[in-house]
Amino acid sequence: MIPRRLRLRNFLSYRDCTVDRTGLHVAVLTGRNGDGKSALLDAMTWALWGQGRGKSEEDRIHLGQPEMQVEFEFEVDADRFVVIRKRTRGKSSGALNAFHLLPGGERVTIDGVPRATQPCAM
């Protein structure tokens, strides 16, 4: 899997951020402690599997915000995919949408997202 684009809205320390790696072959995350490097990796993990740091999903919602959303675009072999996961504060569940991204940019919904992408019950 090759990460291509990551869009965060109210996820951990990020209010609204897009990281676009399209066209890059090598990338390095660098910065001081607390700059949000791990949060970018957590966002990818949460988008794909619903798992990340924090005692609960609500701990990942930016302080004072009602909801969070992560949109993660990645490539596997020659195929591109987009996963969008959203969580609203105070709700017991969130939303997960997965798409196959066609060469022209059209998104085709992937039905029946595997159970492995859902958070484990504690």
ABEGO torsion letter per residue (X at the ends): XBBABBBBBGBEABABBBBBABGBABBBBBEBBGAGAAAAAAAAAAAAAGBBBEABAAAABBBGBABBBBBBBBBBEABBBBBBBBBBBGBABBBBBBBBBBAAGBBBBBBGBBAAABBBBX
